[in-house]
Amino acid sequence: MAEESGDAGGNSGRRSFLKYAGAGGAAALAAGCKTRDRQSGSGFENTADGGNESGTEPPQPLSGNTIRIGSLAPQPDSFPIGQSMWNSTLMAVEEINQNGVPGIGGRGILGAKLEPVSGNTEASPGTALEEFDRLVQKEGCKTTFGTFLTQCTLQIFNSMKATETVHITTAAAGPKPARIVHERYDEFKWHFRAGPINSYDLARAELEFLDIYADQLGWDSVAVLTENIAPLDPFAELLDESVRDIVSEVPVFKRSSSGTTNWTPLFDEVESSGADLNLVAQALTGTAAVKQWSNQNRQFEMGGIHVPSQVYEFWEEVSGACEHIFTMNAVTPQTTNTPRTQDFMKRYQKRFDTFPVYSGPIQYDAVRAYAQAMAQWVLDNDLEEIPSNEDMVKALEKYKFTEGIVLPEVKFTPPEADYAHDPQWTSMKETGVPVWQQWQIDREVAEDYGVMHSFAPEQNKTSDYTYPDWIDYPSDHPANQ
Amino acid sequence: MSTESESLVGGASQTERRQAVLRKLNPITMPLRYQIGLLGLLLFVLLPTQLFPDQMGGPTTLVFLAIFGMSWDVVSGYTGQLSFGHAFFFAVGGYTSAILDLQHGITPLVGIPIGMLLAGIGGLLIGLPALRLRGPYLSLVTLIVPIILSKLFTLFNNGLTPLGIPIAPQGLGGRNGPGLPTQLFGIDGSGAVFELASGYEGIQQTALANYYTALGLMVLVLIVLLAVTRSSAGSVFTAIREDEDAVAAAGLDGAKFKLFAFVLSAVVGGLAGAMWVHTIKSPSPLGILGQDDIQTSIDVIIISILGGTGTIVGPIIGAVLFAVTGLVIGAIDFTIPVVNVAVADLRPLPLLAAAMAVLVFAPGGVLRVGIRTGRRVLASARGEEYEGGPGEDEDSALGQIIEKYRTELREIINERR
């Protein structure tokens, strides 16, 4: 009897269990994501006006359309690199909407209105992916611009592939994305980089700079201190291979810890070695190093790749201690990389009361280059609709952008290049970038603030190199010439 | 009557045992807390119905974090062997599978188990010193290990071929990682192991497949870890946390159990790490180990403490709280006057503050507080006075871990005198 009831109970228990398990399974099967309705705008509210230089009515085959573009910037409200990216996107979009694509005119991209949408990557790969997905799928962005860390760029690659979305990198220099585009073109042809030039090219540019200027500026003996963080590895590797062939003496060659706060021991070593220049690469430790170098009146010059010095507010942050510090940069508020650079810088300063970091001008160029490529493709193919993203890849590969503010000519490397879809770059001497910026005092430009002058290369020179006045140079030294 | 007493002493027939198991699994007759747990699981299953595919990244990450939390809990929450660098195991699993795929052409279906295995070996290598090292020293070892691993990624950036053995002929990839491994799920023509529909439908299906795979893994890990920790091995784990000498006095080899806990934890972490890189995460030190190579490990500890250490289920609740807090704070559009900082920019500070509050006011974690409060409410509804319930003496799991740590520290200091 007991067994019978036990069986019966077991059956009923099993049935009940199966019933609930079945309900759970059915729920799982029924579960599915919601579907997004595609965002679409209706373009400009008023009809087109304005014309191009020749006075003829500009073609507007894309009228009535709205194209959303996304900006993927780290902390676009507070972090200078992210702020510069978003602010420059706003400027580029407003200009295109108002005056049309450079060289074509009208309004927007052949009549299509551009709408910018901001995404905040928080400099985290996971957030970058979530924001990319939001911009593309929720906000309906046709393309995205930005990403400051290469890890963030790589994290969005699979989503780029799935959604077939073009992304143009504007602030990360790591070479890996371009390498992947070359190796797995069909999957990842969607990625382009408008700048900066990749870190291997930047390292080559540093050697080229030393080769041309070390002798002129009196740097016979050079101490090399490279902060020990991975993005600076290409510089340390290349300098280790070649710097001794360029300058007479390299008495110190070290990787400084990314946690260095007290520079006295390292500066003592550099100073006692008799080095003329302390060639640094500093991202995280640059502020403390500059303050201590200046306060201690060290008997050597200092510069190289100094990330904090690229920010306009740095002068204020270190109360002018950065005077004479030099750094590689893409563009400075003073340079005329192209005839349009200064106009952009002035308008940016007027509007945002500061100057942009390198990421801003690059993003500005990227948005305008993209717009021009689209317009060109539409006109060349007699289209009356917005080109597909597949076609935009072809357009970006095909056309050259000559209206930039950083590089006189933006042309992406072809798929067969080792680093595909990167900005084409040959040498500093030929292209004029990177520029070598030095913090100087120039009363003609600013009464009570430092000026980010450029002393090299020749075509982007805005001032001569200056020497710290506390160093006692021999009479035949270039400082006294 | 006799049958029931037999079943209690384990002498029951197979039918009765099956019946007992089924009774335990019957949602209607199971205790309320289990029913709530099942409801939670059902919510996890149904969550995607309320979301768009572009919103699925967060929940999928949450599920992975929960698995990582459970992996930490089984060794640190149970045996009290505090690991401060648990992301080491996730990275070993993830990188192994990614490199096998990218540089040796081995499918993730094979690479993932190998990644899991290698993480297990990593667990053995860390677990062995754990037998000799006490509290603070072991913690220091676990803290350093992911940082060393990250340095190795950079050191062998371009190639790892010791003695000519091509382990990673194209290198570990430095800060940017070894590249983009094959995805388990992707849209049609994406080259994924399982290619789904094309277009937007494919994007939806990929997001769902990634989520449900992670969820399936979470349930599997939950069942395995619950089974282990609720078995006699789990009792030994807890005993090790409470009093290692007592375990030895009982004639049990505590070292063996500690090692087992480490390897089990590492295997779970390695498996999840390997699945992670083939679903939603690109392998890179920042992506897997987190900010400063340590953030993920810290997040995992916070999740476990929030939810409740030494419970296995706690980290799931902790991960949900972790995600919800992040969402809520991120959505607050308010700037704190005097300091002029937006609340949203304060992340993850409020979360860390919440973790500290839990440490001080509810060291048992949210799970235990929830169960106790629930019992009190039920008792009061029945008009009874609540006098504590079974398992509540474990409220001090975190307290025990800290006490164990203190004792070991005291012993070390005394030895030095």
Interface residues (C-beta under 8 A of the other chain):
Chain A: A2 E3 G6 D7 G9 G10 G13 R14 S16 F17 Y20 G24 A27 A28 A30 A31 G32 C33 K34 T35 R36 Q75 D77 S78 S124 P125 G126 L129 E130 D133 R134 V136 Q137 K138 L149 T150 Q151 L154 Q155 F157 N158 K161 A162 T163 G174 K176 I180 R184 E187 F188 I229 A230 P231 D233
Chain B: T3 T15 E16 R18 Q19 L22 R23 L25 N26 P27 I28 L42 V45 L46 L47 P48 T49 Q50 L51 F52 P53 D54 Q55 M56 G57 G58 T61 T154 N157 G173 G174 R175 N176 G177 G179 L180 Q183 G186 I187 S190 G191 Y200 G202 I203 Q204 T206 A207 L208 Y212 I280 K281 S282 S284 L286 G287 Q291 A342 D345
